[in-house]
Amino acid sequence: MVKNIVSTVWTGKSHFETDNLSGHKLTMFDKSQDNGNTVGFAPKALMLSSLAGCSGLDVISLLEKMRAEVTNFKVIVTAELTDEHPKFYKNVKVDYHFTDSDLKPEKIQKAVNLSVTKYCGVMEMFRQFATVETEIYLHTLEK
């Protein structure tokens, strides 16, 4: 079993600095506080970025293997928090936007489905506490 360890340190106010397995660091903070010029992320929003990144990395890798590369690819995640504490995401929508002059819809659908159902561990974690819906959007470039 693989064990991952991160270290997160309070740096003052409502700021925490955390590292990851690559050794890089990022700042997290309470978005409801005045954070001045601090560049960082709110923890719950970072979860949504992790979901988009995990699935996006799968999809791009699969499309390359299928020889169905696209010019542009964007993942937009919209999530709804519960009203009561502890607040957590209960409904999550993941929109996959693909742009190219020669889109291959069947391969795109297959790559997204494989990410959503088989490869993306973050997606599986989200399904443990939220309803997750996905949708694919194809945008054709003029040749």
Secondary structure, DSSP 8 states (H G I E B T S, - for coil): -------EEEEETTEEEEE-TTS-EEEEE-TTS--TT---B-HHHHHHHHHHHHHHHHHHHHHHHTT---SEEEEEEEEEE-SSSS--EEEEEEEEEEEESS--HHHHHHHHHHIIIII-HHHHHHHTTSEEEEEEEEEE---
